[in-house]
Amino acid sequence: MRSPRRCSRNGCPRQAVATLTYVYNESTAVVGPLAAFAEPHTYDLCEPHARSLTAPRGWDVVRHEGEFEPPPPTTDDLVALAEAVREAARPVTPRPPEGDENLNPAPQTGRRGHLRVIPPSH
Ligand SMILES: [Zn+2]
């Protein structure tokens, strides 16, 4: 199961539903439906960011009118590669899977790995 594409704005965790494309020779920022391919000068945006986008001074904004649809699942290799790179760049806090022993909080005696479990004294 692949995670959906994310908004490219810093710190924004929302799913991307639109793609912003800068057309430099026309000084136009185009906010359209999510592009299937990541291209130079394109940025994926979530709906709030797509709606609230303002162009730099001297630029026009052409905005897709209507609903932004979440993208359908894709098996595109390019997207997979881009996500893999993004995933690698994201700081992660590894969290070990919880074993059965966490379901049983009763004191246990014995060695688990290099730790010795000492039961409380009565
Ligand atoms: Zn966003």
Residues whose N, C-alpha, C, O or C-beta is under 5 A from the ligand:
A	BS01	ZN	C7 R9 C12 R14 C46 H49
